[in-house]
Amino acid sequence: MIHVEHPAGARLTILGKTCRLCVVCEMLIAHAADITQQLVASGVAAEGDAPDYVVLGTVAPRVWRAGLARGVTLEAVRTSMADFKQYMRVDVTPGGWYRDAEAPDVTLRARALRPRRPRRQS
């Protein structure tokens, strides 16, 4: 379920997008470029400008399929939707040599992405 800001008014849409899942972190991973491309292709967002959107959660596949065949009520979507616990933005810093003034701050991002491992009990 995605909330898209549009000049004609805000819109809700359900995309049939499959994403990668990190089982350790319990995190769904989707590339912003892929989501933007699908929003433009479906006609929800205008081409040319990157749309402002927020992914609200996941919806059961049966509700998504029902929406393709006929209209789905907002109540049916609401009952089958799984909200996200947390939103994260992950930026990738290309490898290479940087001058001291240009060096990116990678430590905070690396700490946020490292999965927690259970401690061994002795």
C-alpha positions in Angstrom: 0.0 0.0 0.0 1.5 3.3 -1.1 0.4 6.9 -0.4 1.3 9.1 -3.4 1.2 12.9 -3.3 -0.3 14.1 -6.6 -1.2 17.6 -7.9 -4.9 16.5 -8.2 -4.9 15.1 -4.6 -3.3 12.4 -2.6 -3.8 8.8 -3.9 -3.6 5.3 -2.4 -2.4 2.5 -4.6 -1.5 -1.2 -4.2 1.4 -2.4 -6.4 2.1 -6.1 -7.0 5.7 -5.5 -6.2 7.8 -8.3 -4.8 10.8 -7.3 -2.7 13.8 -8.9 -1.1 13.6 -9.9 2.5 16.4 -10.0 5.0 15.4 -12.7 7.4 17.9 -11.7 10.1 16.8 -8.0 10.2 13.2 -8.7 9.3 13.5 -6.0 6.7 11.9 -5.7 3.2 14.2 -4.2 0.7 13.0 -2.3 -2.4 14.8 0.1 -4.7 13.3 3.6 -5.0 13.9 3.6 -8.7 11.8 0.4 -9.2 8.9 1.7 -7.1 9.0 5.1 -9.0 9.0 3.2 -12.3 6.0 1.2 -11.4 4.1 4.2 -10.1 4.7 6.0 -13.4 3.8 3.0 -15.5 0.5 2.5 -13.6 -0.5 6.1 -14.2 -0.6 7.1 -10.5 2.4 9.4 -10.8 3.3 11.8 -13.6 6.4 11.0 -15.7 9.4 13.2 -15.4 9.3 14.3 -11.8 10.0 11.8 -9.0 6.8 11.4 -7.1 6.6 11.9 -3.3 5.4 8.7 -1.8 5.3 6.7 1.4 5.1 2.9 1.5 2.5 2.3 4.3 2.7 -1.5 4.5 2.1 -4.8 2.7 -1.2 -6.3 1.7 -2.3 -9.9 1.4 -1.9 -11.2 -2.2 -5.6 -12.3 -2.3 -6.7 -8.7 -1.7 -4.3 -7.4 -4.4 -5.7 -10.0 -6.8 -9.3 -9.1 -5.9 -8.4 -5.4 -6.7 -7.3 -6.4 -10.2 -10.6 -8.1 -10.9 -13.0 -5.7 -9.2 -12.9 -2.9 -6.7 -11.7 -3.5 -3.2 -13.1 -1.6 -0.2 -10.8 0.4 2.0 -12.0 -1.7 4.9 -10.9 -4.9 3.2 -7.4 -3.4 2.6 -7.2 -2.1 6.1 -7.9 -5.5 7.7 -5.4 -7.4 5.5 -2.6 -4.8 5.6 0.5 -5.3 7.7 2.1 -2.0 8.8 5.8 -1.5 9.1 7.5 -1.2 12.5 10.2 1.1 11.3 11.2 3.0 8.1 14.8 3.1 7.1 16.6 4.8 4.2 19.8 3.2 3.1 22.3 5.2 1.1 25.2 3.6 -0.7 28.6 5.3 -0.7 30.7 4.2 -3.7 34.1 2.9 -2.8 37.2 4.7 -3.7 39.6 7.3 -2.3 38.3 10.5 -0.7 40.1 13.5 0.5 39.6 14.3 4.2 37.1 17.1 3.5 35.1 14.9 1.1 35.1 11.7 3.2 31.6 10.4 3.7 30.4 9.5 7.2 30.0 5.7 6.8 30.2 4.7 10.5 26.6 5.6 11.3 25.1 3.8 8.3 27.2 0.7 8.9 26.1 0.5 12.5 22.4 0.9 11.5 22.7 -1.9 8.9 24.7 -4.5 10.9 22.3 -7.2 12.1 22.4 -8.1 15.8 23.8 -11.5 16.5 22.7 -13.4 19.5 25.4 -13.7 22.2 26.8 -17.0 23.0 26.0 -18.3 26.5 28.8 -20.0 28.3 
